[in-house]
Amino acid sequence: MTNRIIECVPNFSEGRDRNVIGQITAAIEASGGVKLLDVDPGEATNRTVVTFVGDPEAVVEAAFAGVKRAAELIDMRRHKGAHPRMGATDVLPLIPIAGVTLEECAALARGLAERIVAELRIPTYCYEAAAFTPERKNLAVCRAGEYEALPEKLAHRESAPDFGARPFDESVARTGATAVGARDFLIAVNFNLNTTSTRRANAIAFDVREKGRPVREGGSPVGKVVKDAAGNPLMQPGTLKATKAIGWFIEEYGIAQVSMNITDIAVTPLHVAFDEVCRKADARGVRVTGTEIVGLVPKRALIEAGKYFLRKQRRSTGISEEEIVRIAVKSMGLDDLKPFDPAEKVIEYLLKAEVQEKRLIDMTCKAFAGETASESPAPGGGSIAAYMGALGAALGTMVANLSSHKAGWDDRWEEFSDWAEQGQSVLSELLHLVDEDTAAFNRIMAVFAMPKSTDEEKAARSAALQEATLYATEVPLRTMKAASRVFPIVRAMASEGNPNSVSDAGVGALAARSAVLGACLNVKINAAGLKDRVKADALVAEANALAAEAERLEAEVLKIVEQKIG
């Protein structure tokens, strides 16, 4: 199951006083539910960039806490620095990482902007994806004139903030204004070159970056720059949208690099940028030897890259996530200059490492069996049913991957790759349900620990028990539905897949049928505890129908298997 994760990168107008910076970041962390990834203060800019991540609700709460503390500690009347700024919290972008869209982040940003005004009385502008007008998508438009221009901007409707417009007063003089926005993830990446020439690196950077290079008379690299009627240089755009790039020489590595910011990975994914830089470098007699990710990267960037390179090889993309990431690392040379550890560079993996909860699916097979055999009632039949279904999905996926790479079947690789991807999806869902079923049982056990001394406590306990029982009935029903999705996969593999693995498809069908029937028993035993008999009967009826269909589909697959085996 994909967690919902967003990133927040607020810029605070204090980069010199470590005590103030520490108090702001402490407020962010104290709000709970977020992980602070980076704190980057700048002396000359007198500005600190903070990065933290978490689920959307927790991130918004932490962002508000940071804005509030900054307003208490930073007096903009005394602020000086090299970077443009207009408020104690100058900018505050929300960035989708996983399970959240940019549009959802924009809605969150607008809600946060309203709250900042309502509770802190700080005027706010909304920019980029959260902007209410096309002009204000550009942060520079919102921040025009910086802090010093606020008295004039607040006095006119066209330049007033989106929320909190009012005359410039003592409160605004202290806090300034804030820009709250939403944008896609920015990847900072350097492409390593087999040259020491900054000039060559710059030429490649100008070839690809969106801005491109100035047009010169006669097309000569040393010709006079051509200008438009307003006296501005005419530019020949580069080949990659949403990118900024320059070339430089890195003394530490002894090589030149193309240093790039990909400002919208939905427009230009990492792997597309890599391939294009390789193409342009090759045209200039230079080779890209590897890639260096600066900072962190969202998992989807590596998953998309890994699948892209697998498709170029005409290989199945229905393999494990770990293997897909490894393909991405090797294909782009992410470990060219130093080891690349996904656990330390991928945002989702960093967050996962923070979660210390014990999961059944992280156990060895032996430990899982031992835990099941212990005197503890969980894991029980529901978790085992989900795991049997996962094994059925795994077998179907295995046959699909073997078929995709079978000699002489090269023209069918994509057909089997699609089946393998479906199998991986079902496998992932069923593995999640292994622990979810045990968690549902534990919820019921937790209800029994609730107090029951008064009528109010008894009523609350009874309602909680019914809620927990309903959930414990619905989880195995979800397992039945997920395990039922195994049958189309193993049926296709039995009839169309590698004939040497037809028995594996048959075992997959047996496992899927056992998962469905086993989960059905759990639906029935838990439904018996529901007071709402109409709801209970409906759940049991649905479960019975799924069980009957599973038996029919299993028989269908086994008939194909027996015919193939002969």
Secondary structure, 3 states (H helix, E strand, C coil): CCCCEEEECCEECCCCCHHHHHHHHHHHHHCCCEEEEEEEEECCCCEEEEEEEECHHHHHHHHHHHHHHHHHHCCHHHCCCCCCCCECEEEEEEEEEECCCHHHHHHHHHHHHHHHHHHHCCCEEEEECCCCCHHHHCHHHHCCCCHHHHHHHHCCCCCCCCECCCCCCHHHHHHECEEEEECCCCEEEEEEECCCCHHHHHHHHHHHCCCCEECEHHHCCCCCECECCCCCECEECCCCCCEEEEEEEECCCCEEEEEEEECCCCCCCHHHHHHHHHHHHHHCCCCEEEEEEECCECHHHHHHHHHHHHHHCCCCCCCCHHHHHHHHHHHHCCCCCCCCCHHHHEHHHHHHHHCCCCCHHHCCHHHHHHHHHCCCCCCCHHHHHHHHHHHHHHHHHHHHHHHHCCCCCHHHHHHHHHHHHHHHHHHHHHHHHHHHHHHHHHHHHHHCCCCCCCHHHHHHHHHHHHHHHHHHHHHHHHHHHHHHCHHHHHHHHHHHCCHHHHHHHHHHHHHHHHHHHHHHHHHHHHHCCCCCHHHHHHHHHHHHHHHHHHHHHHHHHHHHHHHHHC
